[in-house]
């Protein structure tokens, strides 16, 4: 635990020191801004690995009389599992941010960005290590505030300001639910420590408490319908911050749901059904909105909603498995959810890094303005391609393995389950949702990769497009290696999954379920390596044959056009137009058309499409404008008149005295 305390101290100290570096361009200033999160994360990984390897680490407990509890930090199995991606992604994001932020050296205070970044990482570590309600809520609020300032990176833009306040409003809606949940759960406990609450919790409150926790933590996770902040906040933040927010920050919401289950007990079967339904809705609706986007970072943000849906499907299967005494389905569902928490952190971090690399080189995040980037940025293109395959859940990459766990849990329950029991429908719903999500994700990332990296440039840039600096590319290559390693050698990940899943099922049940999975993974590894070797051999032979022959390179066949133009290529809209039209009742895409007035128009015609978030437009914004209109009426009581304010004070005092007198007379 000492290493984690030193890491927390390092985040804070280096963050404060970075604040004083301002925009200094010296090597020392760069080291101060970069070394804090890197050094702290490396130190933090030491106890995390020890805990996941089975070693118990003593907690840090200090009396905290003010809040009737203790300053209580501990790394248990659940905390260690979530700290693993936090620390790994922070190290890579710090290297990435070192180069990425250079373009803002003359425009932004890099010291303040480093300050908030350090405190942001520190707050996430405190969230997953806190074992006291007050400590947890303070860390949760610090995480919200620091990420808010990072989202407000380009605060001079009016859209960024709106985004920041939208994010802050939604996150405090969730926090309000968490306050009510925690203090309901702590009612009757001897202290605010999690251990005391778990012992004294009144089981009659389980459903209400779980509902509050689901709303509070689901808002942070980006679960439908509390997701609307996510596609606004991620594009506004710098690329490496977006990677952290999407890769690990939203997972603190999933951590909260799991911690709630350990705190108050597994909720009823109906809540497992709710988790599966919310997971299916989040997955399908999230990827549908991603399909319709023109901004690469908004696309990735909506994709995060989809992946949270996949995690919720696994959690739902786990809860249903516990309540219906179907351990195989429960273990495999939870294992898939836990592994997808890791996998999504890595491939989504990779994709945000890739998007940031493209933006760094081209200065645009509009998909329709790009094209042919692969020739100029081959490493970025390769890494983005691997990330795209991974997120689609295709072999032999890591996304396939986590979804395979959920598929296997569902199929095994269907094979051995009782068809007279209505709960057999739940694994069927899970499979249908995963199939739909997988197909839509494949189309979405085919669009993203092909429009950005293939074809011809759609826009003539005034500067040279070239590969990004080494510190931007190397973190992407590391994440690529992780995606490949987990996909090709999945047996290596089983020991890491066994520990957190054992928090919900006995060790014997988990091991007996993982044994056949390990055997299957061994066969998969053999097949993958054989295919890789065979494909490599064919590639070598092909290159040898090509070298002996002369060949001519020409343009792709263009349907016989005499003067083909880059604007004739597929756009982000036209590529998915059919599917977007089919789901228009959800997406409600608006089209603005500039029709040609003659057969030979003097100006170009055009079609613009925009897909706003339906939940924001139909649910949140009407509520916001309703309250805004009525709240402004209250300004009439605030005119700046001191006499009026004194009257309010006297009136309040009279009311309080009257209530006090009435209460005493009744006694």
C-alpha positions in Angstrom: 0.0 0.0 0.0 3.0 2.3 0.6 3.7 2.4 -3.1 0.2 3.6 -3.9 0.4 6.3 -1.2 3.7 7.4 -2.7 2.1 7.4 -6.2 -0.8 9.5 -4.9 1.7 11.9 -3.3 3.7 12.0 -6.6 0.5 12.9 -8.6 -0.3 15.8 -6.2 3.3 17.2 -5.9 4.2 17.0 -9.6 0.8 18.5 -10.4 1.4 21.5 -8.2 4.9 21.9 -9.5 3.7 21.7 -13.1 1.3 24.6 -12.3 4.3 26.8 -11.7 6.0 25.9 -15.0 3.3 27.7 -17.0 4.3 27.8 -20.7 8.1 27.3 -20.1 9.7 25.4 -22.9 12.8 24.1 -21.0 13.6 20.4 -20.6 13.1 20.7 -16.9 9.5 22.0 -17.3 8.7 19.2 -19.8 10.1 16.6 -17.3 8.0 18.1 -14.4 4.8 18.0 -16.5 5.4 14.5 -17.7 7.2 12.5 -15.0 4.6 12.8 -12.3 1.9 10.6 -13.9 4.5 8.2 -15.4 6.5 7.7 -12.2 3.4 7.5 -10.0 1.7 4.9 -12.3 4.9 2.7 -12.4 5.0 2.8 -8.6 1.3 2.0 -8.4 1.5 -1.0 -10.7 3.8 -2.8 -8.2 1.1 -3.5 -5.5 -1.6 -4.0 -8.2 0.4 -6.8 -9.7 1.1 -8.3 -6.2 -2.7 -8.3 -5.3 -3.7 -9.8 -8.6 -1.0 -12.5 -8.0 -2.7 -13.4 -4.8 -0.7 -11.4 -2.2 -2.7 -9.5 0.4 -1.5 -5.9 1.0 -2.3 -4.1 4.3 -4.7 -1.2 4.2 -3.9 2.4 5.1 -6.3 3.4 7.9 -6.1 6.7 9.8 -8.7 7.9 12.3 -11.1 10.5 10.9 -13.2 11.7 13.8 -14.9 14.5 11.9 -16.8 12.0 9.8 -17.3 9.2 12.4 -15.0 6.9 10.5 -11.5 6.6 9.1 -9.3 7.7 6.3 -9.4 4.3 4.8 -7.6 3.2 1.6 -7.1 -0.4 0.5 -6.3 -2.3 -2.7 -8.5 -5.4 -2.7 -9.0 -7.6 -5.8 -11.7 -5.4 -7.3 -9.6 -2.2 -6.8 -6.5 -3.9 -8.2 -8.3 -5.0 -11.4 -9.5 -1.4 -12.1 -6.2 0.2 -11.2 -4.4 -2.0 -13.8 -5.8 -0.2 -16.9 -5.7 3.2 -15.1 -2.0 3.0 -14.5 -1.1 1.4 -17.9 -3.1 3.9 -20.0 -1.8 6.8 -17.9 1.8 5.9 -18.6 1.1 5.8 -22.4 -1.1 8.9 -22.4 1.6 10.9 -20.6 4.1 10.1 -23.3 1.5 10.8 -26.0 0.5 14.1 -24.4 4.1 15.2 -24.2 4.2 15.5 -28.0 0.6 16.1 -28.7 0.4 19.3 -26.6 3.4 20.8 -28.2 1.1 22.3 -30.9 -0.6 24.4 -28.2 2.6 25.6 -26.6 2.0 29.2 -27.7 -1.7 29.2 -27.1 -2.4 27.4 -23.8 -1.0 27.2 -20.3 0.5 23.7 -20.5 1.3 23.8 -16.7 -2.4 24.1 -15.8 -3.3 21.2 -18.1 -0.6 19.1 -16.4 -1.9 20.1 -13.0 -5.4 19.0 -13.7 -4.2 15.8 -15.5 -2.2 14.8 -12.5 -5.1 15.4 -10.1 -7.5 13.7 -12.5 -5.4 10.5 -12.3 -5.0 10.8 -8.5 -8.8 11.2 -8.1 -9.4 8.0 -10.1 -6.9 6.1 -7.9 -8.6 7.4 -4.8 -12.1 6.4 -6.1 -11.2 2.8 -6.5 -9.1 2.6 -3.3 -11.5 4.4 -1.0 -13.3 2.2 1.6 -15.2 5.0 3.3 -18.3 6.8 2.0 -16.9 10.4 2.7 -13.6 9.5 1.2 -15.2 8.0 -1.9 -17.6 10.9 -2.5 -14.8 13.5 -2.1 -12.6 11.6 -4.6 -15.6 11.2 -6.9 -16.3 14.9 -6.9 -12.6 15.7 -7.4 -12.6 13.4 -10.5 -15.6 15.3 -11.9 -14.1 18.7 -11.3 -10.6 17.9 -12.7 -12.1 16.2 -15.8 -14.4 19.3 -16.2 -11.4 21.6 -16.5 -9.7 19.2 -18.9 -12.8 19.2 -21.1 -12.8 23.0 -21.0 -9.3 22.9 -22.7 -10.5 25.2 -25.5 -12.8 27.3 -23.3 -12.8 30.3 -25.7 -15.1 28.3 -28.0 -18.8 28.7 -27.1 -19.5 25.1 -27.9 -16.8 24.0 -25.5 -18.3 26.1 -22.7 -21.7 24.5 -23.3 -20.1 21.1 -23.4 -18.4 21.7 -20.1 -21.5 22.8 -18.2 -23.6 20.0 -19.8 -21.0 17.5 -18.5 -20.9 19.1 -15.0 -24.7 19.1 -14.8 -25.1 15.5 -15.7 -22.3 14.3 -13.5 -23.9 16.1 -10.5 -27.2 14.6 -11.3 -25.5 11.2 -10.8 -23.7 12.4 -7.7 -26.9 13.5 -6.1 -28.3 10.0 -6.5 -25.1 8.6 -5.0 -25.4 10.8 -1.9 -28.9 9.5 -1.3 -27.8 5.9 -2.0 -24.8 6.0 0.3 -26.5 7.6 3.3 -29.5 5.3 2.9 -27.1 2.4 3.0 -25.2 3.8 6.0 -28.4 4.2 8.0 -27.9 2.2 11.2 -24.2 1.5 10.6 -21.6 2.3 13.3 -19.5 4.3 10.8 -19.2 5.4 7.2 -16.7 2.6 6.4 -17.8 0.1 3.7 -17.1 -2.9 6.0 -19.5 -1.6 8.7 -22.2 -0.7 6.2 -22.0 -4.2 4.6 -22.6 -5.8 8.0 -25.5 -3.6 9.1 -27.3 -3.0 5.8 -31.0 -3.5 5.8 -31.9 -5.9 3.0 -35.3 -4.4 2.6 -33.7 -1.4 1.0 -31.8 -3.4 -1.6 -33.9 -2.6 -4.6 -34.2 1.2 -3.9 -30.5 1.5 -3.1 -29.5 -0.4 -6.3 -31.7 1.8 -8.4 -30.1 4.9 -7.0 -26.6 3.4 -7.5 -27.5 2.3 -11.0 -28.5 5.9 -12.0 -25.6 7.5 -10.2 -22.9 5.2 -11.5 -24.6 4.6 -14.8 -24.5 8.4 -15.5 -20.7 8.3 -15.2 -20.5 5.1 -17.3 -22.4 6.7 -20.2 -25.3 4.2 -20.0 -28.4 4.9 -22.0 -30.3 7.2 -21.3 -27.7 9.1 -19.2 -25.1 9.2 -21.9 -25.6 12.6 -23.6 -22.6 14.2 -21.9 -20.2 11.7 -23.4 -20.3 12.5 -27.1 -20.0 16.2 -26.3 -17.2 16.0 -23.7 -14.8 13.6 -25.4 -14.3 15.6 -28.7 -13.7 18.8 -26.6 -10.8 17.3 -24.6 -7.3 16.7 -25.9 -6.8 13.3 -27.5 -4.8 11.7 -24.7 -7.4 13.0 -22.1 -10.2 11.6 -24.3 -8.4 8.3 -24.2 -8.3 8.3 -20.4 -11.8 9.5 -20.0 -13.3 6.9 -22.4 -10.8 4.1 -21.6 -10.9 4.2 -17.8 -12.8 7.1 -16.3 -16.2 5.9 -17.4 -15.3 2.4 -16.1 -15.3 3.9 -12.6 -19.1 3.8 -13.1 -18.9 0.1 -13.7 -16.6 -0.2 -10.6 -19.3 1.6 -8.6 -22.0 -0.9 -9.7 -19.8 -3.9 -8.8 -18.8 -2.3 -5.5 -22.5 -1.7 -4.7 -23.2 -5.4 -5.3 -20.4 -6.3 -2.8 -21.7 -3.7 -0.4 -25.5 -4.4 -0.3 -25.6 -7.9 -1.7 -26.6 -9.2 -5.1 -30.0 -7.6 -6.1 -33.0 -9.6 -7.2 -33.4 -11.4 -10.5 -35.4 -8.5 -11.9 -32.3 -6.3 -11.7 -30.3 -8.8 -13.7 -33.0 -8.5 -16.4 -32.8 -4.6 -16.1 -29.0 -4.8 -16.6 -29.4 -7.0 -19.7 -32.0 -4.7 -21.2 -30.0 -1.6 -20.5 -26.9 -3.3 -21.9 -28.8 -4.2 -25.1 -30.2 -0.7 -25.5 -26.9 1.0 -24.8 -25.0 -1.3 -27.2 -27.4 -1.0 -30.2 -28.4 2.6 -29.8 -24.8 3.7 -29.1 -23.4 2.1 -32.2 -26.3 3.4 -34.3 -25.5 7.0 -33.3 -21.8 6.3 -33.9 -22.6 5.2 -37.5 -24.2 8.6 -38.3 -21.3 10.8 -37.1 -19.0 12.9 -39.2 -16.6 13.8 -36.3 -14.2 11.0 -35.6 -14.0 11.7 -31.9 -17.8 11.9 -31.6 -18.0 8.5 -33.4 -15.5 7.0 -30.9 -17.5 8.5 -28.0 -20.8 6.9 -29.1 -18.8 3.7 -29.6 -17.9 3.9 -25.9 -21.7 3.9 -25.1 -21.9 0.7 -27.1 -19.1 -1.0 -25.3 -20.5 0.0 -21.9 -23.6 -1.9 -23.2 -21.5 -5.0 -23.8 -20.1 -4.8 -20.3 -23.6 -4.4 -18.8 -24.8 -7.5 -20.8 -22.0 -9.5 -19.1 -22.9 -8.1 -15.6 -26.6 -8.9 -16.2 -25.7 -12.5 -17.1 -23.7 -12.6 -13.9 -26.5 -11.4 -11.7 -29.0 -13.7 -13.4 -26.6 -16.6 -13.0 -26.3 -16.0 -9.3 -30.0 -15.7 -8.7 -31.0 -18.7 -10.9 -28.1 -20.9 -9.6 -26.6 -21.1 -13.1 -22.9 -20.8 -12.2 -21.5 -21.4 -15.6 -23.5 -18.6 -17.2 -22.8 -16.3 -14.3 -19.0 -17.0 -14.2 -18.6 -16.6 -18.0 -20.8 -13.5 -18.1 -18.8 -11.8 -15.4 -15.5 -12.9 -16.9 -16.6 -11.4 -20.2 -17.6 -8.2 -18.5 -14.3 -7.9 -16.6 -12.2 -8.7 -19.7 -14.1 -6.2 -21.8 -13.3 -3.6 -19.1 -9.6 -4.2 -19.8 -9.9 -4.7 -23.5 -12.0 -1.6 -24.1 -9.5 0.5 -22.2 -6.7 -0.7 -24.5 -8.4 -0.6 -28.0 -10.4 2.6 -27.2 -7.3 4.2 -26.0 -5.6 3.1 -29.2 -8.4 4.5 -31.4 -8.4 7.9 -29.6 -4.7 8.0 -29.9 -5.0 7.3 -33.6 -7.7 9.9 -34.0 -5.5 12.4 -32.2 -2.6 11.6 -34.5 -4.8 12.3 -37.6 -6.0 15.5 -36.0 -2.4 16.5 -35.1 -1.3 16.0 -38.7 -4.3 17.4 -40.6 -5.8 19.9 -38.1 -9.3 18.6 -38.7 -11.6 16.0 -37.1 -14.1 16.0 -39.9 -14.1 12.5 -41.6 -15.4 13.9 -44.9 -12.4 16.2 -45.3 -10.0 13.3 -45.1 -8.9 10.5 -47.4 -5.7 8.8 -48.6 -4.0 9.4 -45.2 -2.6 5.9 -45.1 0.0 6.7 -47.7 1.4 9.6 -45.6 0.7 8.1 -42.1 1.3 4.4 -42.5 1.9 3.6 -38.8 -1.1 5.6 -37.6 -3.2 3.8 -40.3 -1.9 0.4 -39.3 -2.6 1.0 -35.6 -6.0 2.5 -36.2 -6.8 -0.6 -38.4 -5.9 -3.0 -35.6 -7.9 -1.0 -33.1 -10.9 -1.1 -35.5 -10.7 -4.9 -35.9 -10.4 -5.2 -32.1 -13.4 -3.1 -31.3 -15.5 -5.0 -33.8 -14.9 -8.2 -31.8 -13.1 -10.0 -34.7 -10.4 -12.6 -34.2 -7.5 -12.8 -33.6 -7.7 -9.6 -31.4 -8.7 -9.0 -27.8 -12.2 -7.7 -28.4 -13.2 -11.1 -29.7 -12.1 -12.9 -26.5 -14.2 -10.9 -24.1 -17.3 -11.2 -26.3 -16.6 -14.9 -26.7 -16.9 -15.3 -22.9 -20.4 -13.7 -23.0 -21.4 -15.7 -26.0 -20.3 -19.0 -24.4 -22.1 -18.2 -21.1 -25.3 -17.5 -23.1 -25.0 -20.6 -25.3 -24.2 -23.0 -22.4 -27.3 -21.7 -20.6 -29.5 -22.3 -23.7 -28.1 -25.8 -24.1 -28.6 -26.9 -20.5 -31.3 -24.5 -19.4 -35.0 -25.2 -18.7 -37.1 -23.9 -21.6 -40.2 -23.8 -19.4 -38.4 -21.1 -17.4 -38.8 -17.6 -18.8 -35.3 -16.7 -17.7 -34.0 -18.7 -20.7 -35.0 -15.7 -22.8 -32.3 -13.6 -21.3 -29.3 -15.4 -22.9 -31.2 -15.4 -26.2 -31.6 -11.6 -25.9 -28.0 -11.3 -25.0 -26.9 -13.2 -28.1 -29.2 -11.2 -30.4 -27.9 -8.0 -29.0 -24.2 -9.0 -29.4 -24.8 -10.1 -33.0 -26.5 -6.8 -33.8 -23.8 -4.8 -32.1 -21.1 -6.7 -33.8 -22.6 -6.2 -37.3 -23.2 -2.5 -36.8 -19.7 -2.0 -35.3 -18.1 -3.7 -38.3 -19.9 -1.3 -40.7 -19.2 1.7 -38.5 -15.4 1.1 -38.3 -15.2 0.1 -42.0 -16.6 3.5 -42.7 -14.2 5.3 -40.3 -11.1 3.6 -41.5 -11.9 3.6 -45.2 -13.1 7.2 -45.5 -10.1 8.5 -43.5 -7.2 6.4 -44.6 -8.1 5.0 -48.1 -9.1 6.5 -51.4 -7.9 10.0 -52.5 -7.7 13.2 -50.4 -11.0 15.0 -50.4 -9.5 18.3 -49.3 -6.3 20.1 -50.3 -4.4 21.0 -47.2 -2.1 24.0 -47.1 0.6 22.0 -45.2 2.4 18.8 -45.7 0.7 15.7 -44.1 3.3 13.4 -42.5 3.5 10.8 -39.8 3.2 12.0 -36.2 6.2 12.3 -33.8 7.6 9.2 -32.1 6.0 9.8 -28.7 2.6 9.8 -30.4 3.2 6.7 -32.5 5.0 4.5 -29.9 2.1 4.4 -27.3 -0.2 3.3 -30.2 2.3 0.5 -31.1 2.3 -0.7 -27.4 -1.5 -0.8 -27.3 -1.5 -2.7 -30.6 0.8 -5.3 -29.1 -1.5 -5.7 -26.1 -4.5 -6.1 -28.4 -2.7 -8.8 -30.4 -1.2 -10.6 -27.4 -4.6 -10.9 -25.6 -6.2 -12.1 -28.8 -3.6 -14.7 -29.8 -2.7 -15.9 -26.3 -5.9 -15.6 -24.3 -4.9 -18.2 -21.8 -2.5 -15.7 -20.3 -5.4 -13.5 -19.2 -7.3 -16.2 -17.3 -5.4 -15.9 -14.0 -6.1 -12.2 -14.0 -9.8 -12.8 -14.5 -10.0 -15.6 -12.0 -9.4 -13.3 -8.9 -12.2 -10.7 -9.4 -14.7 -13.2 -10.6 -14.0 -15.2 -7.4 -15.5 -12.3 -5.4 -19.0 -13.4 -6.7 -18.5 -17.2 -7.1 -16.5 -19.7 -5.2 -12.9 -20.5 -6.3 -13.9 -24.1 -7.2 -16.7 -23.0 -9.5 -14.6 -20.4 -11.2 -11.7 -22.8 -11.8 -13.9 -25.6 -13.0 -15.5 -23.2 -15.5 -12.2 -21.8 -16.7 -10.5 -25.2 -17.3 -12.4 -26.0 -20.5 -12.0 -22.3 -21.6 -8.3 -22.7 -21.1 -8.2 -25.8 -23.3 -10.2 -24.1 -26.0 -7.9 -21.1 -25.9 -4.9 -23.3 -26.2 -6.3 -24.7 -29.5 -7.1 -21.2 -30.7 -3.5 -20.1 -30.1 -2.2 -23.0 -32.1 -4.6 -22.2 -35.0 -3.8 -18.5 -34.9 0.0 -19.1 -34.9 -0.4 -21.6 -37.8 -2.4 -19.1 -39.8 0.0 -16.3 -39.1 2.9 -18.4 -40.2 1.1 -19.6 -43.4 0.1 -16.0 -44.3 3.6 -14.8 -43.7 5.0 -17.5 -46.0 2.6 -16.6 -48.8 3.5 -12.9 -48.4 7.2 -13.8 -48.7 6.7 -16.0 -51.8 4.5 -13.3 -53.4 7.1 -10.6 -52.9 9.7 -12.8 -54.5 7.6 -13.5 -57.5 6.6 -9.8 -57.9 10.2 -8.7 -57.9 10.9 -10.9 -61.0 8.1 -9.2 -63.0 7.4 -5.7 -64.2 4.1 -4.2 -63.4 2.3 -0.9 -63.9 0.6 1.2 -61.2 -2.5 3.1 -62.3 -5.7 4.6 -60.8 -8.6 2.5 -59.6 -11.3 1.9 -62.3 -13.6 4.9 -62.1 -16.7 3.8 -64.0 -15.6 5.4 -67.2 -15.6 9.0 -66.0 -13.3 11.3 -68.1 -12.5 13.6 -65.3 -13.0 11.8 -62.0 -12.8 13.9 -58.8 -12.1 13.1 -55.2 -15.5 14.5 -54.3 -17.1 11.6 -56.2 -16.0 9.2 -53.5 -18.2 7.8 -50.8 -18.6 10.2 -47.9 -19.3 9.4 -44.2 -23.0 10.0 -45.0 -23.4 8.1 -48.2 -21.5 5.1 -46.9 -24.2 4.4 -44.2 -27.2 6.2 -45.8 -29.3 3.1 -46.2 -28.9 2.0 -42.6 -29.4 5.5 -41.2 -32.6 5.8 -43.2 -33.9 2.5 -41.9 -33.3 3.6 -38.3 -34.5 7.2 -38.9 -37.1 6.7 -36.2 -34.3 6.6 -33.6 -31.6 8.8 -35.3 -33.8 11.5 -36.8 -31.0 12.7 -39.1 -31.7 16.2 -40.6 -30.7 16.7 -44.2 -29.9 20.1 -45.7 -29.8 20.0 -49.5 -28.4 22.7 -51.9 -30.0 21.6 -55.2 -28.5 22.6 -58.6 -30.8 25.1 -60.4 -29.7 24.3 -64.0 -28.2 21.3 -65.9 -24.9 23.1 -65.9 -24.7 24.8 -62.5 -22.2 27.6 -61.9 -21.8 26.6 -58.3 -21.5 23.2 -56.6 -24.6 21.5 -55.2 -24.4 19.8 -51.9 -26.0 17.7 -49.2 -25.3 18.1 -45.5 -26.6 15.7 -42.8 -26.6 16.2 -39.1 -27.6 13.6 -36.4 -28.2 15.2 -33.1 -28.8 13.0 -30.0 -32.5 12.1 -29.8 -32.4 11.7 -26.0 -30.9 15.2 -25.6 -33.4 16.8 -28.1 -36.5 15.0 -26.9 -35.8 14.5 -23.2 -33.1 16.6 -21.6 -33.3 19.9 -23.5 -37.1 20.3 -23.1 -36.7 19.8 -19.3 -33.8 22.2 -19.2 -35.6 25.0 -21.1 -38.7 24.5 -19.0 -36.8 25.0 -15.7 -34.8 27.8 -17.3 -37.9 29.7 -18.2 -39.4 29.3 -14.8 -36.2 30.0 -12.9 -35.7 33.4 -14.6 -39.0 34.5 -13.0 -37.4 34.1 -9.6 -35.0 36.9 -10.5 -37.7 39.3 -9.5 -37.0 38.7 -5.9 -33.3 39.5 -6.4 -33.1 43.2 -7.3 -30.0 44.1 -5.4 -32.0 46.1 -2.8 -30.4 45.8 0.6 -33.7 46.7 2.4 -35.4 43.8 0.6 -32.7 41.4 1.6 -33.0 42.5 5.2 -36.7 41.8 5.0 -36.0 38.3 3.8 -33.7 37.7 6.8 -36.3 39.0 9.3 -39.0 37.0 7.6 -37.0 33.8 7.8 -36.1 34.5 11.5 -39.8 35.0 12.3 -40.8 31.8 10.6 -38.1 29.8 12.4 -39.1 31.3 15.8 -42.7 30.5 15.1 -42.0 26.9 14.2 -39.9 26.6 17.4 -42.6 28.0 19.6 -45.3 25.8 18.0 -43.0 22.7 18.5 -42.5 23.5 22.2 -46.2 24.1 22.9 -47.0 20.7 21.5 -44.4 19.1 23.8 
